[in-house]
Amino acid sequence: MFEINLILYGVGILFFIIVLFKSLVLVGGTELAVLERKYFGKNMPQGRVIAQNNEIGIQARTLGPGLHLLIPFLYSVKKYKFLVIGENEVGIIESIDGDPVPPGKIFAKVVEGHNAFQDGEKFLLNGGQKGPQIQILSPGTYRINPVLFKIKNVSAVIINKGQIGLVTSMDGEPIPPGRLLARKADGHSNFENGQMFLNNGGQKGPQIEILLPGTYRINLDLFKIEIQEASVIPAKKVGLITALDGEPLPENEYVAKSVLGHNDYQDASKFLIAGGQRGPQFDVLKPGTYYINPMIFKIELDDVAVVERGQVAVVVSNVGEEPQHVQKAIEEIAQKEGAVAGTDVYKNIEKRFEKGIERYVVPKGYRGIQQEVAGPGFYYLNRRAYMVYIVDTTNITIDWDDSKETRFDPLRVISRDGFSISVSVKVVIRIRPDQAPYMVAKIGSVENLIIHVIHPMIDSSFRNQASSTSAMNFMQDRQEEQRKAESRAKEELEKYHVECVSVLICQINLPQDLMDIQTMKIIAQQQQTMFEDQQRAEQTRIAMEKTRAEADQQKNLVEAEIGVKIAEQNKQKTIKFAEAESESIRLKAEGEAKGIRAKGDAEGSKILAIGEATAKAYELQNKAVGQQGVTAIEIAKQIASGNVKVTPDFLVQGGDNISSLLSAYLTNSISKDRKEEEKGM
């Protein structure tokens, strides 16, 4: 009996130990216990998988760390480690049980009182819904029923400096038709509070807001984050913006109007609220880094407008007011230039408008060619809103020659006499800064000016000039041809508001045959000149020889001069003797005259008779043989009587040889003296 009692006592103790073992649950300090009720309870409603209190099944509630007493054999216990969310992680939650999510919704609604999902019973009692949860778990340790909630540890969103985060919401209200991006929702704290995002009307799809550099704990099941590089505008570049969303652009506008408050397009929501228009934008981005949503703003890089020294930029504006009336534009330009109505300056402005030049040149603020030019410098210009024409204000040289670097070949012209002439020409032009807009209005650009105005003008000018003269005259009158071409160019270019500095003829090439003929002609002329120079040299040599001969005869010339002086003295002596003898003869003759006079009277009568007879004889001879015959008879008588000398006493040849004449004269004189001396002897 005692043994039986001992056995029963032992069995009782063993049973008590087993019951006690089954009733006590020890949960570690980093653990939780999930209970499953097996008996004596209500069945779970259809569709439920997690049991509430007094329901059979896996219980929503859990046991925390410590010693717990349970009804023996009623529950089974399974232990799990606590959930740990790291520092740079978030916990994404999906509920295995709960109320169904309403149609059209993806995420379960947020319910309160479950202590970050650590109280599963409260979650279910408060209407927690099955499926992905909007709320997330921040870094920390959580005692969450792993059977009721599936927890996914994901990394937090880290956006580094120079990056942006593009956000796409997986849930929310639909985006209105005509809009590209979801409108901004307030209070969601950079998408970290998904429930607030949805409660405040957050829309499903790509978001207009972006994430700036930083760390974000975002439900990545609700929001998809795409990290991209921020927009960087390098130095010497400008960012041109095109808005992909906004108000429609008016039909007559090419560039959207400028709106304020969007912080260089970094606040897209304010851009839309301010009435920003879709399409090319007026404002540009200067060099720098910009956190801009590329899903609404497209950025294109362009070079800054550079105006060098010696240049100006003529700006054509695609934005601004339309010139309402020509007179208004005239008055504004006249006011700027200080012109008073009725003056010549004012009338010139009116004439320019009448010619149509000024109609497109407008003051600042109007659409068209801007009257005010931009000087040297860097300009962050929107080339969609403004077209820029760079115009050189220094001298521009245009060449027509054979060089490879030049634009045009030498001019080929035909002379009046049919020869082909090649002419190399250089034209220098200049455009004054204040005239540059009018030049652009007239012809468009310097390139158009050169190709469509200057080249045909110069070609035509030289063709016309060459056709009016011979080839050789064209070359010889080069300076005059150049002057005429320059005069015409100046007159023509004034119509385009361009100053012609000079037109230069660099080279004229005639046909080789014509050049050969001209060369031979010049050689012949040079030879003729050479022969004339030689002739003059010979004449000079003759004169020199004559002078030399006279010098050689200087002794004889002195002797002749002395002889002349001696002859002159002899002449004076002879004259004195002759005068004395003449006076003696005169006195003697006067005495004799008286005696002779009487005798003469008698002889006179005789002579008169003889003379009359002789005269009668001559008259008869003249009738018989003529006057010439009579003359010949008389000359013969004189020669016969010795009164006429046929041979000269001396002959001198060469009219310029005075020494020969003197020698002959002296010789004759000496010969007479010797004859007289011989007679005296």
C-alpha positions as CSV (number, residue, x, y, z in Angstrom):
1,M,0.0,0.0,0.0
2,F,2.8,2.3,0.9
3,E,4.6,1.5,-2.3
4,I,1.4,2.2,-4.3
5,N,1.0,5.5,-2.5
6,L,4.6,6.3,-3.2
7,I,4.2,5.5,-6.9
8,L,1.0,7.7,-7.1
9,Y,2.8,10.4,-5.3
10,G,5.7,10.2,-7.7
11,V,3.3,10.2,-10.7
12,G,1.5,13.2,-9.2
13,I,4.8,15.0,-8.7
14,L,5.8,14.2,-12.3
15,F,2.4,15.3,-13.6
16,F,2.7,18.5,-11.7
17,I,6.1,19.0,-13.1
18,I,4.9,18.4,-16.6
19,V,1.9,20.7,-16.1
20,L,4.1,23.3,-14.5
21,F,6.6,23.0,-17.4
22,K,3.8,23.4,-19.9
23,S,2.3,26.4,-18.0
24,L,5.4,28.4,-17.6
25,V,7.0,30.3,-20.6
26,L,10.4,32.0,-20.1
27,V,11.0,34.6,-22.8
28,G,14.5,36.0,-23.2
29,G,15.4,39.6,-23.0
30,T,15.7,40.1,-26.8
31,E,12.9,37.7,-27.6
32,L,9.1,37.6,-28.0
33,A,6.8,34.7,-27.9
34,V,4.0,34.0,-30.5
35,L,1.1,32.0,-29.1
36,E,-1.1,29.5,-30.9
37,R,-4.4,28.6,-29.1
38,K,-5.3,24.9,-29.9
39,Y,-8.5,24.2,-27.9
40,F,-11.5,25.7,-26.1
41,G,-12.1,28.8,-28.2
42,K,-14.1,30.3,-31.0
43,N,-13.3,29.7,-34.5
44,M,-11.9,32.7,-36.5
45,P,-14.2,34.4,-39.0
46,Q,-13.9,33.4,-42.6
47,G,-10.9,34.9,-44.3
48,R,-9.0,35.7,-41.1
49,V,-5.6,34.0,-40.4
50,I,-4.7,35.6,-37.1
51,A,-6.8,34.9,-34.1
52,Q,-8.1,37.5,-31.7
53,N,-8.5,36.8,-27.9
54,N,-10.6,33.6,-27.2
55,E,-10.2,32.5,-30.8
56,I,-8.5,29.3,-31.9
57,G,-5.3,29.9,-33.9
58,I,-2.2,31.9,-34.0
59,Q,-2.7,34.8,-31.6
60,A,-2.2,38.5,-32.6
61,R,-0.8,39.2,-29.2
62,T,2.7,38.3,-28.2
63,L,4.5,37.6,-25.0
64,G,7.4,39.9,-24.1
65,P,10.6,39.1,-22.2
66,G,10.1,37.4,-18.8
67,L,8.3,34.4,-17.1
68,H,4.8,33.8,-18.2
69,L,2.1,31.4,-16.8
70,L,-0.2,29.8,-19.3
71,I,-3.1,27.4,-19.1
72,P,-1.4,24.0,-19.6
73,F,-1.7,22.4,-23.0
74,L,-4.0,25.2,-24.3
75,Y,-1.2,27.2,-26.1
76,S,1.9,26.4,-28.0
77,V,4.7,28.9,-28.0
78,K,7.2,29.9,-30.6
79,K,10.0,32.4,-29.8
80,Y,11.4,35.0,-32.2
81,K,14.1,37.6,-31.9
82,F,13.2,41.2,-31.7
83,L,13.1,43.2,-35.0
84,V,16.1,45.6,-35.3
85,I,16.0,48.5,-37.8
86,G,19.5,49.8,-38.5
87,E,20.6,53.4,-38.4
88,N,20.4,54.0,-42.2
89,E,17.4,51.6,-42.7
90,V,13.7,51.7,-42.6
91,G,11.2,49.0,-42.0
92,I,8.6,48.4,-44.7
93,I,5.6,46.6,-43.3
94,E,3.0,44.3,-44.8
95,S,0.1,43.0,-42.7
96,I,-0.9,39.4,-43.2
97,D,-4.3,39.9,-41.8
98,G,-6.8,42.7,-41.3
99,D,-9.7,44.3,-43.1
100,P,-9.6,44.3,-46.9
101,V,-8.1,47.3,-48.7
102,P,-10.9,49.3,-50.5
103,P,-11.1,48.9,-54.3
104,G,-8.8,51.3,-56.1
105,K,-6.4,51.5,-53.2
106,I,-3.0,49.8,-53.0
107,F,-2.0,50.6,-49.4
108,A,-3.8,50.0,-46.2
109,K,-5.1,52.9,-44.3
110,V,-3.3,54.1,-41.2
111,V,-4.8,53.2,-37.8
112,E,-3.8,54.4,-34.5
113,G,-3.0,52.7,-31.1
114,H,-1.0,49.7,-32.2
115,N,2.3,51.2,-31.0
116,A,4.2,50.9,-34.2
117,F,2.7,47.6,-35.0
118,Q,3.9,46.1,-31.7
119,D,0.3,45.6,-30.5
120,G,-1.2,43.3,-33.2
121,E,-4.5,43.0,-31.3
122,K,-5.1,46.8,-31.3
123,F,-4.1,46.9,-34.9
124,L,-6.8,44.4,-35.9
125,L,-9.4,45.8,-33.4
126,N,-8.9,49.3,-34.7
127,G,-9.6,48.3,-38.3
128,G,-6.1,47.7,-39.5
129,Q,-6.1,46.6,-43.1
130,K,-4.4,43.7,-44.8
131,G,-1.6,44.4,-47.2
132,P,1.2,46.9,-47.6
133,Q,1.2,49.6,-44.9
134,I,1.9,53.2,-45.5
135,Q,3.6,53.7,-42.1
136,I,7.2,52.6,-41.8
137,L,9.5,51.8,-39.0
138,S,12.3,54.1,-38.1
139,P,15.7,52.8,-36.8
140,G,15.3,51.0,-33.5
141,T,14.3,47.7,-31.9
142,Y,10.7,46.5,-32.2
143,R,8.7,43.7,-30.6
144,I,6.4,42.9,-33.5
145,N,4.6,39.7,-34.2
146,P,6.4,38.3,-37.3
147,V,3.5,36.1,-38.1
148,L,1.1,39.0,-38.4
149,F,3.5,41.5,-40.0
150,K,6.2,40.9,-42.6
151,I,8.9,43.4,-42.1
152,K,11.4,44.2,-44.9
153,N,14.5,46.1,-44.0
154,V,15.5,48.5,-46.7
155,S,18.2,51.2,-46.9
156,A,17.2,54.8,-46.3
157,V,17.3,57.1,-49.3
158,I,20.6,58.9,-49.3
159,I,21.0,61.7,-51.8
160,N,24.5,63.1,-52.0
161,K,25.6,66.6,-52.8
162,G,25.1,67.4,-56.4
163,Q,22.2,64.9,-56.8
164,I,18.5,65.0,-56.7
165,G,15.8,62.4,-56.0
166,L,12.9,62.0,-58.5
167,V,9.8,60.7,-56.8
168,T,6.9,58.7,-58.3
169,S,4.0,57.9,-56.1
170,M,2.4,54.4,-56.4
171,D,-0.9,55.6,-54.8
172,G,-3.0,58.7,-54.6
173,E,-5.5,60.6,-56.5
174,P,-5.3,60.7,-60.3
175,I,-3.4,63.5,-62.1
176,P,-5.9,65.9,-63.8
177,P,-6.0,65.6,-67.6
178,G,-3.6,67.9,-69.4
179,R,-1.1,67.8,-66.5
180,L,2.2,66.0,-66.7
181,L,3.1,65.8,-63.0
182,A,1.2,65.5,-59.8
183,R,0.6,68.7,-58.0
184,K,2.3,69.5,-54.7
185,A,0.8,68.0,-51.5
186,D,1.6,69.7,-48.2
187,G,2.7,68.2,-44.9
188,H,4.3,65.0,-46.0
189,S,7.7,66.0,-44.8
190,N,9.7,65.2,-48.0
191,F,7.5,62.1,-48.6
192,E,8.5,60.5,-45.3
193,N,4.9,60.7,-44.1
194,G,3.0,58.8,-46.7
195,Q,-0.3,59.0,-44.9
196,M,-0.2,62.8,-44.8
197,F,0.7,62.8,-48.5
198,L,-2.4,60.8,-49.3
199,N,-4.6,62.7,-46.8
200,N,-3.7,66.0,-48.3
201,G,-4.6,65.0,-51.8
202,G,-1.3,63.6,-53.0
203,Q,-1.6,62.3,-56.6
204,K,-0.5,59.1,-58.1
205,G,2.4,59.3,-60.5
206,P,5.5,61.4,-61.1
207,Q,5.8,64.1,-58.5
208,I,6.5,67.8,-59.2
209,E,8.6,68.0,-56.0
210,I,12.0,66.5,-55.8
211,L,14.4,65.5,-53.0
212,L,17.4,67.6,-52.3
213,P,20.7,66.2,-50.9
214,G,20.1,64.5,-47.5
215,T,18.9,61.2,-45.9
216,Y,15.3,60.3,-46.1
217,R,13.2,57.5,-44.4
218,I,10.7,56.9,-47.1
219,N,8.3,54.0,-47.7
220,L,9.8,52.7,-50.9
221,D,6.7,50.6,-51.6
222,L,4.7,53.8,-51.8
223,F,7.3,56.1,-53.4
224,K,9.8,55.0,-56.0
225,I,12.9,57.2,-55.8
226,E,15.3,57.7,-58.8
227,I,18.5,59.4,-58.0
228,Q,20.0,61.6,-60.7
229,E,22.7,64.2,-61.0
230,A,21.7,67.8,-60.5
231,S,21.8,70.2,-63.4
232,V,25.2,71.8,-63.7
233,I,25.8,74.8,-66.0
234,P,29.6,75.0,-66.8
235,A,31.5,78.3,-67.1
236,K,31.0,80.2,-70.4
237,K,27.7,78.3,-70.9
238,V,24.1,79.2,-70.5
239,G,21.2,76.9,-69.7
240,L,18.2,77.2,-72.0
241,I,15.0,75.9,-70.4
242,T,12.0,74.2,-71.9
243,A,9.0,73.6,-69.7
244,L,7.2,70.4,-70.4
245,D,4.1,71.4,-68.4
246,G,2.3,74.6,-67.7
247,E,-0.2,76.9,-69.4
248,P,-0.4,76.6,-73.2
249,L,1.9,79.0,-75.1
250,P,0.0,81.6,-77.2
251,E,0.0,81.0,-80.9
252,N,1.8,84.3,-81.7
253,E,4.5,83.7,-79.1
254,Y,7.7,81.7,-79.6
255,V,9.0,82.1,-76.1
256,A,7.0,81.8,-72.8
257,K,6.5,84.8,-70.7
258,S,8.7,85.3,-67.7
259,V,7.3,84.5,-64.3
260,L,8.7,85.2,-60.8
261,G,9.2,83.2,-57.6
262,H,10.3,79.8,-59.0
263,N,13.9,80.2,-57.8
264,D,15.6,79.5,-61.1
265,Y,13.0,76.8,-61.9
266,Q,14.0,74.9,-58.7
267,D,10.5,75.3,-57.4
268,A,8.3,73.8,-60.2
269,S,5.1,74.1,-58.1
270,K,5.5,77.9,-57.8
271,F,6.3,78.1,-61.5
272,L,2.9,76.5,-62.3
273,I,1.0,78.5,-59.7
274,A,2.5,81.8,-61.1
275,G,1.1,80.9,-64.5
276,G,4.3,79.5,-66.1
277,Q,3.8,78.5,-69.7
278,R,4.8,75.3,-71.4
279,G,7.5,75.6,-74.0
280,P,10.8,77.5,-74.4
281,Q,11.3,79.8,-71.5
282,F,12.5,83.4,-71.5
283,D,14.8,83.2,-68.4
284,V,18.0,81.3,-68.6
285,L,20.4,79.7,-66.2
286,K,23.8,81.1,-65.6
287,P,26.8,78.9,-64.6
288,G,26.2,77.0,-61.4
289,T,24.5,73.9,-59.9
290,Y,20.7,73.7,-59.9
291,Y,18.3,71.3,-58.3
292,I,15.7,71.1,-61.0
293,N,13.1,68.5,-61.7
294,P,14.0,67.2,-65.2
295,M,10.6,65.6,-65.6
296,I,9.1,69.1,-66.0
297,F,12.1,71.2,-67.2
298,K,14.4,70.2,-70.0
299,I,17.8,71.9,-70.0
300,E,20.0,72.5,-73.0
301,L,23.5,74.0,-72.8
302,D,24.4,76.8,-75.1
303,D,27.5,79.0,-75.5
304,V,27.4,82.5,-74.0
305,A,27.3,85.3,-76.5
306,V,30.8,86.7,-76.8
307,V,31.4,90.1,-78.5
308,E,35.1,90.7,-79.1
309,R,36.8,94.0,-79.2
310,G,36.1,95.7,-82.6
311,Q,32.7,94.1,-82.8
312,V,29.1,94.8,-81.8
313,A,26.1,92.5,-81.5
314,V,23.0,93.4,-83.3
315,V,20.1,91.8,-81.4
316,V,16.8,90.7,-82.9
317,S,14.2,90.3,-80.2
318,N,11.5,87.6,-80.6
319,V,9.7,88.9,-77.5
320,G,8.2,92.2,-76.6
321,E,5.5,94.5,-77.8
322,E,4.6,94.7,-81.4
323,P,5.3,98.2,-82.9
324,Q,1.8,99.6,-82.9
325,H,2.4,102.5,-85.2
326,V,5.3,103.7,-87.3
327,Q,4.9,107.3,-86.1
328,K,5.2,106.1,-82.5
329,A,8.5,104.4,-83.3
330,I,9.7,107.5,-85.2
331,E,9.0,109.7,-82.2
332,E,10.8,107.4,-79.8
333,I,13.9,107.2,-82.0
334,A,13.8,111.0,-82.6
335,Q,13.5,111.6,-78.8
336,K,16.5,109.3,-78.2
337,E,18.6,111.0,-80.9
338,G,17.5,114.5,-79.7
339,A,15.8,115.3,-83.0
340,V,13.0,117.9,-83.0
341,A,10.0,117.7,-85.4
342,G,10.6,119.8,-88.5
343,T,14.4,119.6,-88.3
344,D,16.5,117.9,-91.0
345,V,17.5,115.2,-88.5
346,Y,13.8,114.4,-87.9
347,K,13.0,114.4,-91.6
348,N,15.9,112.0,-92.2
349,I,14.4,109.6,-89.7
350,E,11.0,109.9,-91.5
351,K,12.7,109.2,-94.8
352,R,14.3,106.1,-93.5
353,F,10.9,104.8,-92.4
354,E,9.5,105.6,-95.8
355,K,12.2,103.4,-97.4
356,G,11.2,100.6,-95.1
357,I,14.6,100.4,-93.4
358,E,13.5,101.5,-89.9
359,R,10.3,99.6,-89.8
360,Y,12.2,96.6,-88.3
361,V,14.6,98.7,-86.2
362,V,12.8,99.3,-82.9
363,P,13.6,100.7,-79.5
364,K,14.1,98.5,-76.5
365,G,11.0,96.6,-75.4
366,Y,9.6,96.1,-78.9
367,R,9.8,93.0,-81.0
368,G,12.2,93.4,-83.9
369,I,15.8,94.5,-84.6
370,Q,17.0,96.4,-81.5
371,Q,18.3,99.9,-82.2
372,E,20.7,99.6,-79.3
373,V,23.6,97.3,-80.0
374,A,25.7,95.3,-77.5
375,G,29.3,96.2,-77.1
376,P,32.3,93.9,-76.3
377,G,31.7,91.5,-73.5
378,F,30.1,88.2,-72.4
379,Y,26.3,88.0,-72.5
380,Y,24.1,85.2,-71.0
381,L,21.6,85.5,-73.9
382,N,18.6,83.3,-74.6
383,R,19.1,82.6,-78.3
384,R,15.5,81.5,-78.6
385,A,14.3,84.9,-77.4
386,Y,17.1,86.9,-79.0
387,M,19.0,86.3,-82.2
388,V,22.4,87.8,-82.3
389,Y,24.3,89.0,-85.4
390,I,28.0,89.8,-84.7
391,V,29.2,92.7,-86.8
392,D,32.8,93.7,-87.1
393,T,33.2,97.5,-86.7
394,T,36.8,97.5,-87.7
395,N,37.9,97.5,-91.3
396,I,36.8,94.4,-93.3
397,T,39.0,93.5,-96.3
398,I,37.6,91.6,-99.3
399,D,40.1,90.2,-101.8
400,W,39.8,89.0,-105.4
401,D,43.0,87.3,-106.2
402,D,44.7,83.9,-106.7
403,S,45.5,83.2,-103.1
404,K,44.0,80.1,-101.5
405,E,43.0,82.1,-98.4
406,T,40.8,84.5,-100.3
407,R,37.1,84.0,-101.0
408,F,36.9,85.2,-104.6
409,D,39.1,84.6,-107.7
410,P,40.5,87.5,-109.7
411,L,38.0,89.4,-111.8
412,R,37.8,88.4,-115.5
413,V,36.8,91.3,-117.7
414,I,36.8,92.0,-121.5
415,S,38.3,95.3,-122.9
416,R,36.7,97.2,-125.7
417,D,39.2,95.8,-128.2
418,G,38.3,92.3,-127.2
419,F,41.2,91.3,-124.8
420,S,40.6,89.3,-121.7
421,I,42.0,91.0,-118.6
422,S,42.6,89.5,-115.1
423,V,42.2,92.1,-112.3
424,S,43.1,91.6,-108.7
425,V,41.1,93.9,-106.4
426,K,41.0,94.7,-102.7
427,V,38.0,96.3,-101.1
428,V,38.0,97.7,-97.6
429,I,34.7,98.5,-95.9
430,R,33.7,99.6,-92.4
431,I,30.4,99.4,-90.5
432,R,29.8,102.0,-87.8
433,P,28.3,100.6,-84.6
434,D,25.3,103.0,-84.8
435,Q,24.6,101.9,-88.4
436,A,24.9,98.1,-87.8
437,P,21.2,97.5,-87.0
438,Y,20.2,99.3,-90.2
439,M,22.6,97.2,-92.2
440,V,21.2,94.0,-90.7
441,A,17.6,95.3,-91.5
442,K,18.7,96.0,-95.1
443,I,20.7,92.9,-96.0
444,G,20.7,90.5,-93.0
445,S,24.3,90.0,-92.3
446,V,27.9,90.9,-93.3
447,E,28.1,87.6,-95.1
448,N,25.0,88.5,-97.2
449,L,26.4,91.9,-97.8
450,I,29.7,90.5,-99.2
451,I,28.1,87.8,-101.4
452,H,25.0,89.5,-102.6
453,V,26.0,93.1,-102.8
454,I,29.7,93.8,-102.8
455,H,30.9,91.0,-105.0
456,P,28.4,91.5,-107.9
457,M,28.8,95.3,-107.6
458,I,32.6,95.2,-107.9
459,D,32.5,92.6,-110.7
460,S,29.9,94.7,-112.7
461,S,31.8,97.9,-112.1
462,F,35.1,96.6,-113.5
463,R,33.3,94.9,-116.4
464,N,31.7,98.1,-117.4
465,Q,34.9,100.2,-117.1
466,A,36.9,97.6,-119.0
467,S,34.4,97.5,-121.9
468,S,34.7,101.2,-122.4
469,T,38.4,101.4,-123.1
470,S,41.2,99.4,-124.7
471,A,43.2,96.9,-122.7
472,M,46.4,98.9,-122.8
473,N,44.6,102.1,-121.8
474,F,42.9,100.2,-118.9
475,M,46.3,99.3,-117.6
476,Q,47.8,102.8,-118.2
477,D,44.8,104.5,-116.6
478,R,44.9,102.3,-113.6
479,Q,44.7,105.1,-111.1
480,E,41.6,106.6,-112.8
481,E,39.9,103.2,-113.1
482,Q,40.5,102.7,-109.4
483,R,39.0,106.1,-108.5
484,K,35.9,105.5,-110.6
485,A,35.4,102.0,-109.0
486,E,35.8,103.5,-105.5
487,S,33.4,106.3,-106.2
488,R,30.7,103.9,-107.4
489,A,31.3,101.6,-104.4
490,K,30.9,104.4,-101.9
491,E,27.7,105.6,-103.5
492,E,26.2,102.0,-103.7
493,L,27.2,101.0,-100.1
494,E,25.7,104.1,-98.6
495,K,22.4,102.5,-99.4
496,Y,23.2,99.6,-97.0
497,H,24.6,101.9,-94.3
498,V,28.1,100.7,-95.0
499,E,31.2,102.9,-95.4
500,C,33.5,102.1,-98.3
501,V,37.1,102.9,-97.1
502,S,38.9,102.2,-100.3
503,V,38.9,100.2,-103.5
504,L,42.4,99.1,-104.6
505,I,43.6,97.6,-107.9
506,C,46.4,95.3,-106.8
507,Q,47.3,93.8,-110.2
508,I,46.2,93.9,-113.8
509,N,47.3,91.0,-116.0
510,L,46.9,91.5,-119.8
511,P,47.2,88.7,-122.4
512,Q,50.8,87.6,-123.0
513,D,50.7,88.5,-126.7
514,L,49.7,92.0,-126.0
515,M,52.3,92.3,-123.3
516,D,55.0,91.0,-125.7
517,I,54.1,93.7,-128.2
518,Q,54.1,96.4,-125.5
519,T,57.5,95.1,-124.3
520,M,59.0,95.3,-127.8
521,K,57.5,98.8,-128.2
522,I,59.1,100.0,-125.0
523,I,62.4,98.4,-126.0
524,A,62.3,100.3,-129.3
525,Q,61.6,103.5,-127.5
526,Q,64.4,102.9,-125.1
527,Q,66.7,102.2,-128.0
528,Q,65.7,105.4,-129.8
529,T,66.3,107.3,-126.6
530,M,69.7,105.6,-126.3
531,F,70.6,106.5,-129.9
532,E,69.6,110.1,-129.3
533,D,71.8,110.2,-126.2
534,Q,74.6,108.7,-128.2
535,Q,74.2,111.4,-130.9
536,R,74.2,114.1,-128.3
537,A,77.3,112.5,-126.8
538,E,79.1,112.6,-130.2
539,Q,78.1,116.2,-130.8
540,T,79.6,117.0,-127.4
541,R,82.7,115.1,-128.3
542,I,83.0,117.2,-131.6
543,A,82.7,120.4,-129.7
544,M,85.3,119.2,-127.3
545,E,87.6,118.2,-130.2
546,K,87.1,121.7,-131.7
547,T,88.0,123.3,-128.4
548,R,91.0,121.1,-128.2
549,A,92.1,122.1,-131.8
550,E,91.6,125.8,-131.0
551,A,93.8,125.3,-127.9
552,D,96.4,123.6,-130.0
553,Q,96.4,126.7,-132.4
554,Q,96.6,129.2,-129.7
555,K,100.2,130.2,-130.6
556,N,99.3,130.8,-134.2
557,L,96.2,132.7,-133.1
558,V,98.4,135.0,-131.0
559,E,100.8,135.5,-133.8
560,A,97.8,136.3,-136.1
561,E,96.5,138.8,-133.6
562,I,100.0,140.5,-133.5
563,G,100.0,140.5,-137.3
564,V,96.6,142.2,-137.3
565,K,97.9,144.9,-135.0
566,I,101.0,145.4,-137.2
567,A,98.7,145.6,-140.2
568,E,96.5,148.1,-138.5
569,Q,99.6,150.3,-137.7
570,N,100.7,150.0,-141.3
571,K,97.2,150.9,-142.4
572,Q,97.3,154.1,-140.3
573,K,100.7,154.9,-141.6
574,T,99.5,154.5,-145.2
575,I,96.4,156.5,-144.5
576,K,98.5,159.4,-143.2
577,F,100.8,159.3,-146.2
578,A,97.8,159.1,-148.5
579,E,96.1,162.1,-146.8
580,A,99.3,164.2,-147.2
581,E,99.7,163.1,-150.8
582,S,96.0,163.7,-151.5
583,E,96.3,167.3,-150.2
584,S,99.3,167.9,-152.4
585,I,97.5,166.5,-155.4
586,R,94.4,168.6,-154.6
587,L,96.3,171.8,-154.6
588,K,98.1,170.8,-157.7
589,A,94.9,169.8,-159.3
590,E,93.2,173.0,-158.5
591,G,95.9,174.8,-160.5
592,E,95.6,172.5,-163.4
593,A,91.8,172.5,-163.3
594,K,91.5,176.0,-164.5
595,G,93.6,175.1,-167.6
596,I,91.8,171.9,-168.2
597,R,88.4,173.4,-167.9
598,A,88.7,175.2,-171.1
599,K,90.1,172.1,-172.7
600,G,87.3,170.1,-171.2
601,D,84.6,172.2,-172.6
602,A,85.9,171.4,-176.1
603,E,86.3,167.7,-175.3
604,G,82.8,167.6,-173.8
605,S,81.2,168.4,-177.0
606,K,83.2,165.6,-178.5
607,I,82.3,163.1,-175.9
608,L,78.6,164.0,-176.1
609,A,78.7,163.2,-179.7
610,I,80.5,160.0,-179.1
611,G,78.1,159.1,-176.3
612,E,75.0,159.7,-178.3
613,A,76.5,157.5,-181.0
614,T,77.3,154.8,-178.5
615,A,73.9,154.9,-177.0
616,K,72.4,154.6,-180.4
617,A,74.7,151.6,-181.0
618,Y,73.6,149.9,-177.7
619,E,70.0,150.4,-178.6
620,L,70.5,148.7,-181.9
621,Q,72.5,145.9,-180.3
622,N,69.7,145.3,-177.7
623,K,67.2,145.0,-180.5
624,A,69.5,142.7,-182.4
625,V,70.8,140.3,-179.6
626,G,68.7,141.1,-176.5
627,Q,69.6,142.4,-173.1
628,Q,71.4,139.3,-172.0
629,G,73.5,139.2,-175.1
630,V,74.5,142.8,-174.6
631,T,75.4,142.0,-171.0
632,A,77.5,139.0,-172.1
633,I,79.4,141.1,-174.7
634,E,80.3,143.7,-172.0
635,I,81.5,141.2,-169.5
636,A,83.7,139.6,-172.2
637,K,85.2,143.0,-173.0
638,Q,85.9,143.7,-169.3
639,I,87.5,140.3,-168.9
640,A,89.6,140.9,-172.0
641,S,90.7,144.2,-170.7
642,G,91.6,142.7,-167.3
643,N,89.2,144.8,-165.3
644,V,87.3,141.8,-164.0
645,K,89.0,138.9,-161.9
646,V,87.7,135.5,-162.5
647,T,89.9,133.6,-160.0
648,P,89.7,134.9,-156.3
649,D,92.9,136.0,-154.6
650,F,92.4,133.4,-151.8
651,L,89.9,130.7,-150.9
652,V,88.8,129.8,-147.4
653,Q,86.7,126.6,-146.7
654,G,84.6,126.1,-143.5
655,G,82.7,129.1,-142.2
656,D,83.7,128.5,-138.6
657,N,87.5,128.3,-139.1
658,I,88.5,131.9,-138.4
659,S,92.2,130.9,-138.1
660,S,92.2,129.8,-141.7
661,L,90.6,133.1,-142.8
662,L,93.3,135.0,-140.9
663,S,96.1,132.9,-142.4
664,A,94.8,133.5,-145.9
665,Y,94.4,137.2,-145.4
666,L,98.0,137.5,-144.0
667,T,99.4,135.4,-146.8
668,N,97.7,137.7,-149.4
669,S,98.9,140.8,-147.7
670,I,102.5,139.6,-147.5
671,S,102.4,138.6,-151.1
672,K,101.3,142.1,-152.2
673,D,104.0,143.7,-150.2
674,R,106.6,141.5,-151.8
675,K,105.4,142.4,-155.3
676,E,105.5,146.1,-154.5
677,E,109.0,145.7,-153.1
678,E,110.1,144.0,-156.3
679,K,108.6,146.8,-158.5
680,G,110.4,149.4,-156.4
681,M,113.7,147.6,-156.9
